[in-house]
Amino acid sequence: METLKQKIRDEGSVLSEHVLKVDAFLNHQIDPALMQQIGHEFAQRFAGQNITKIVTIEASGIAPAVMAGLELGVPVIFARKYQSLTLTDNLYISKVFSFTKQTESTLAISAKHLTAKDHVLLIDDFLANGHAARALIDLIGQAGASIAGIGVVIEKSFQRGRAELDAQGYRVESLARIGSLKDGQVSFID
């Protein structure tokens, strides 16, 4: 997706060989027009897959997931980081480690919203080591639901997440694949 790659070049900041900051358009301030294009692209890539739900993690995955849900005409569920007073009963629970934040979070989805009848598309903002994807796969497995695929806005292909998901047989569609962040420069694959 050339528009996304250009946005990364223009507004992204390389903080280290492992960290790309994209808070100007994706995970703090959101560019709605870009998110609409991203949602459309995911919908095209996963068209005809009989998707019934989209699942993401709060907060950075919500914007692209909602736009894809709008395009596909399906509800979006976001796994909440830990429980609230209103999310207490009949939950699927998993843990996820965030490399960027260096913390572990407990994720929860209500069993009321995700069942074995669902065919799910996972969407997330980044794929690096695959921790978030594994936690979402675990939650979906607890529900007995099936997975249509995994949509990723930005993939750091130099980290192991994609290879692990490919090895497990999951279909992964990444809109921008980064080959390297060396010397403060973003270089793309494809």
N, C-alpha and C positions, 0 to 999 in steps of 0.2 A: 504494500500500500504506500505509494510514493508520497502522498500528502502527509501521512504520519511520519515517514522517514525525514521529510523536510522539516516538519515541526520539531522533531528531535534534534536535528542539526541546528536549527535556528534558536530554539528556546531551552533545549536540554543542557544540563551542566554535568560534566564528568567530574565526580568527586574523588574517585580512585579507580584502580583497574577493575574493581568489582561493583562500584556504585555509580548509577546514573540518576541524576535528580531531574524529574519531569513535573515538578510541582506547579509550573506555569500553565499547564494545560490538562493534566491527568489526575494527579493525586493530592492536590490542594485546591488550586483554582482549576475549574473545568471549562474547556472550550466546547460549548454545546454543539456547534456546527461540526467540529471534528468528531465528537462522540456519536452524532447522528450518522456520519459516514462510516464510522467503525461498526456501529450496530447494523447498518446495511450490509457491510462486507461480511460480517459473521453470518447474517441471515442468508446471504447468497452461498457462502461456503458450506453451510449446513442445511440447505434447502432439501426437502424431500426425505428428511431423516425421522419424521414423525415425532418431533420433540414436543414434550408436554410441559416441561418446566425448564427454567434456567436457574442455576445455582451459582452463587459467588460468595465472597467473604466481604463483610463490611470493612472498610468504607470505600477503598479505592476501586474495587471491582463493580460497585453499584452503577455508576454512570454508564459504562459500556454494556453492562448486562441489561439494564433497563432499556437502552436503545435497541439492543438485539431482541429483547422480549417484545417491544413495540412492533418491530419489523416482522417477527415470527408469529405474533398474536398469542403469546403464551405468558403466564405469570412468571415473575422473578422472585426467587427466595434468596435472601442473604443470610449466611451463617453469622449469627451474632457472636461477638467476642464476649464470652461469659454470659451469665444469665442476668436478667432483670427481674423486677418484681412481677412483671406480667408474663414472663417466659420461665415457667417453673415445672410444669408437669409434662410427662410423656415426651421426653426429649431424646434426640440423637446427640451424642457428645463425642468430641474428638479434640485432640491437642495439635497445635501448630507452633513451630518455632519460626520467628522472624529474624532473618539475618540482618536486615537493615536496622531493626530496633533492638536486636540482641535480647529478645524476650520470648517467653512461651505464653500463648494464650489458649484458653479453653473456648472451643467453638460449640454452638448449640443451634439446632434446627428443631422446630416443633414437628412431631410425628403427624400432626393434623394436616400439615402442608405438603408432606413428601411421603409417598406410599410406593408399594411394589408395582403399582400400575404405571408409574411414571418412567418416561424415557428422557433423560436429563442431558442438557448441554451445560458444561462447566465453563465459566468465563472468569478470567482474572486479569489484573493489570500487568503483572510481571510473571515470568517463569525463569527461575534461576536454578536453585537446587531441588525444586519440586516439593518442598515441604507443604505449601498451601494446597497444591493439587492432591497430594497424598491424603491430607486431612479431609478434603472435600470428597474424595473417592471413598474414604472410610465412612463418612456420614451417609453417602448415597448407598453404600453397601449395607449399612445398618437398616436402612429402609427397605432393602430388597429391590430397589429401583435399578434400572439399567442406564448405561452411559453411552450417549451418542457420540460424544467427543469432547475435546477441551479446546476452547478458544482463548488465545493469549494476545494481549495488545502488544507487549514488548517481551521478546525472549532474549535472554543472555545465553546464546548458544555455546559459549565457552565454558559454561558451568554444566553440571551433570543432569539437571532435571529432565531435559528433553530426551536424552538417551535412555534414562530409566523408564519414562512413560512409553517411549517407542518399544522398548524391550518387553513391556507388559501388554503390548498390543493396543494401546489407546491411540485414537486418531487425534493428533495435535495440529491445530491450525494457528500459526503465529503471524500477525500482521506486519511486524518488523522484527527481523532476526539480527541480533548484534553479534558480530564475530569477535570484536575486541574493543576494549576501552583504554588501550595502552597509550601512553604519552598524551593523555587528555583528549584523545580523538575517538569519535565513534566511527567504527567501520562496520558495514552491514554485510550480511550474507544474502545472496540472491540479487 
